[in-house]
Amino acid sequence: MSTLDTTLETHSDEHHGPANGLGRWLFTTNHKDIGSMYLWFSLLMFLVGGSMALMIRAELFQPGLQLVEPGFFNQMTTMHGLIMVFGAVMPAFVGLANWMIPMMIGAPDMALPRMNNWSFWILPFAFAMLISTLFMTGGAPNFGWTFYAPLSTTYAPPSVTYFIFAIHMMGISSIMGAINIIATILNMRAPGMTMMKLPLFCWTWLITAFLLIAVMPVLAGVVTMMLMDIHFGTSFFDAGGGGDPVLFQHVFWFFGHPEVYIMILPAFGIISQIIPAFARKRLFGYASMVYATASIAILSFLVWAHHMFTVGIPLAGELFFMYATMLIAVPTGVKVFNWVATMFRGSMTFETPMLFALAFVVLFTIGGFSGLMLAIAPVDFQYHDTYFVVAHFHYVLVPGAVFAIMAGVYYWLPKWTGHMLDERMGRFHFWLSFIGVNITFFPMHFIGLAGMPRRIPDYALQFADFNMVASVGAFLFGLSQLIFVWNVIACVRGGRKAEARAWEGAEGLEWEVPSPAPYHTFAEPPKLPESLR
């Protein structure tokens, strides 16, 4: 290396490492810093939203009104849903994308680093505004996380205006993050990395980003119509003025159903990285996984009214949405088949990331089967608005999205920190979570089929036993997350040194760089390893 090269390298290290103090985090444009901030923020929101869930389950431990007023109970159900969807799950996936996508494709950073900083810093202000509604006159939003009009317009507390503003801010953040991910993946791949050599996590996020850009403006539109109805005398959702409350549901679910896939497609990507690593085999059917992901994304726009079978849509509409919903099971089934085929005759080991990945495959499939049941229009009339629906979407989102996020954190943590996590503590966290999640949500299938409505603080005596079991499971699951927090912090602070390839079977560019990953990963485009050529 020449003297000039050495000088340049030293100069680069001196002036382009992390800044010191608070300024590093406020003004950073480094994808790793921003990814870390997203992940810590989502962990905080996960704990806040989880504590609200425990308040709900504590009230439902016994029949009768025990701890909170019905109005406050409704605020808890609303805020829990909003915080978990927009504050915990989505920012966690964006954090993982920020950290890993540039490393996976050999890019020096995200394509639009300043916008990346802005898209993060909008979120704390949006959620501070949302959570502050708890302390306003009339209380927080109390109309359910789906905020159906006219409950969220005519009958809403005054704080709904701040809720609408917070939703706009979250949407702006999501759209900016999505544009950044698309620009990065399409323009900044290392030489030789064609689209069909992209890691599955990058593919699932690319498709998710297009979904975000397509549906976030729809959400912005519907909350703006709410704002107009509340403050400017319009009647979009007011039948008395010539509007239609069912119009709200159509517009909301046109956003809301692709949103469900926005929260699960990146999870598919994470699991598709982890299972081949611990099975020590290439992913079975790579191309079919890519096409299945794209198929799910396209079909997600054709199924929104399966949430609305009971509103009186025409029979032809019910049949269309019933069959379109069932069709989504096909590409989803392809994914599950490919994961199982990848594991078949593999040299499998069962470290913590793999345990969470296996639990994801099994429990997400249970959520998928109950989704097929809900897709059948005539029987949905019984299931609708019962705890069966709560069981279904929590099986999709807790052992689905949340377990996948935890699997991803455990998998990539050695690369981020340079330390191996405490494997015994990780397994302990997994088993408590696995048992807790099933004790919480499986009984809800039965009380739902027996007719217990959701979103109520009191219930008939015949549902008491299963509710008590579910509440015990919820506290087991909730408190076991403190082990996760402890394990992550312990890993950040120290532990056994991690190799560059922290897991024996891991493949990809991110495992070619040292652990912890350097602050600036690739000064020049890397050469693809043999396994990716």
Secondary structure, DSSP 4 states (H G I P E B T S, - for coil): --HHHHHHHHHHHHHHSPPSSHHHHHH---HHHHHHHHHHHHHHHHHHHHHHHHHHHHHTTSSS--SS-HHHHHHHHHHHHHIIIIIIIHHHHHHHHHHHHHHHHT-SS-SSHHHHHHHHHHHHHHHHHHHHGGGSTT-S--STTTT-TTTTTTT--TTHHHHHHHHHHHHHHHHHHHHHHHHHHHH-PPTT--GGGS-HHHHHHHHHHHHHHHHHHHHHHHHHHHHHHHHS---SS-GGGT--HHHHHHHHHHHHHHHHHHTTHHHHHHHHHHHHHHHTSPPTTHHHHHHHHHHHHHHGGG-GGGGGGGG---HHHHHHHHHHHHHHHHHHHHHHHHHHHHHTT------HHHHHHHHHHHHHHHHHHHHHHHH-HHHHHHHTTBHHHHHHHHHHIIIIIIHHHHHHHHHHHHHHHSB---HHHHHHHHHHHHHHHHHHHHHHHHHHHTTPBSS-S---GGGHHHHHHHHHHHHHHHHHHHHHHHHHHHHHH--SBPPSS-STT--SGGGTS-SSPPSS--SSPPPPPGGG-
